[in-house]
Amino acid sequence: MAEVSNELIFEILKAMQADIRLLKDGQSEIKQELIAVRGTMVSMQQDINNIYGILARHDERLDRIERRLELRELAEKPQAPYEPQ
């Protein structure tokens, strides 16, 4: 069986430390990307809320237009259908 020396253990620990550092760096990059994705999601949600607000205003406007048209139809006298001779 091969002897295990302190130098061998030290070299293995240095390699493990380097690997752990790479993992931490990768984890940091993933966190930054996740933060960017969250920011994009928040801005998309705000855009959707703005679209809903615009849609609600258009719906209200359409309701007002429809009410005005109904009032106008009630105010006009009925017309006879056009019959060409």
C-alpha positions in Angstrom: 0.0 0.0 0.0 1.3 3.4 -0.9 2.3 5.8 1.9 0.1 8.8 2.4 2.2 11.8 3.2 1.3 15.2 4.4 2.4 16.7 1.1 0.0 14.4 -0.8 -2.8 15.4 1.5 -1.9 19.1 1.1 -1.9 18.8 -2.7 -5.3 17.1 -2.7 -6.7 19.8 -0.4 -5.4 22.5 -2.7 -7.0 20.9 -5.7 -10.3 20.5 -3.7 -10.1 24.2 -2.7 -9.6 25.3 -6.3 -12.6 23.1 -7.4 -14.8 24.6 -4.6 -13.7 28.1 -5.8 -14.8 27.3 -9.3 -18.2 26.0 -8.0 -18.7 29.2 -6.0 -17.9 31.3 -9.0 -20.4 29.4 -11.1 -23.0 29.7 -8.4 -22.4 33.5 -8.3 -22.9 33.7 -12.1 -26.1 31.7 -11.8 -27.4 34.1 -9.1 -26.7 37.1 -11.3 -28.6 35.5 -14.2 -31.5 34.7 -11.9 -31.6 38.3 -10.7 -31.7 39.4 -14.4 -34.5 37.0 -15.1 -36.5 38.2 -12.1 -36.0 41.8 -13.3 -37.3 40.8 -16.7 -40.3 39.1 -15.2 -41.2 42.2 -13.1 -41.0 44.5 -16.1 -43.2 42.0 -18.1 -45.7 42.0 -15.3 -45.8 45.8 -15.3 -46.3 45.8 -19.1 -49.2 43.4 -18.7 -50.7 45.5 -16.0 -50.4 48.6 -18.2 -52.1 46.7 -21.1 -54.9 45.7 -18.8 -55.3 49.3 -17.8 -55.5 50.5 -21.4 -58.0 47.7 -22.2 -60.2 48.8 -19.3 -60.1 52.4 -20.5 -61.0 51.3 -24.1 -63.8 49.1 -22.7 -65.3 52.1 -20.7 -65.0 54.3 -23.8 -66.7 51.7 -25.9 -69.5 51.5 -23.4 -70.0 55.3 -23.5 -70.1 55.2 -27.3 -72.7 52.4 -27.3 -74.8 54.3 -24.8 -74.7 57.5 -27.0 -75.6 55.5 -30.0 -78.6 53.9 -28.2 -79.8 57.4 -27.1 -79.5 58.6 -30.6 -81.5 55.7 -32.0 -84.2 56.4 -29.4 -84.3 60.1 -30.4 -84.6 59.5 -34.1 -87.9 58.7 -35.5 -88.3 55.3 -37.2 -87.5 55.4 -40.9 -89.3 53.4 -43.5 -87.1 50.9 -45.3 -85.8 51.9 -48.7 -87.8 50.5 -51.5 -86.6 51.2 -55.0 -89.3 51.7 -57.6 
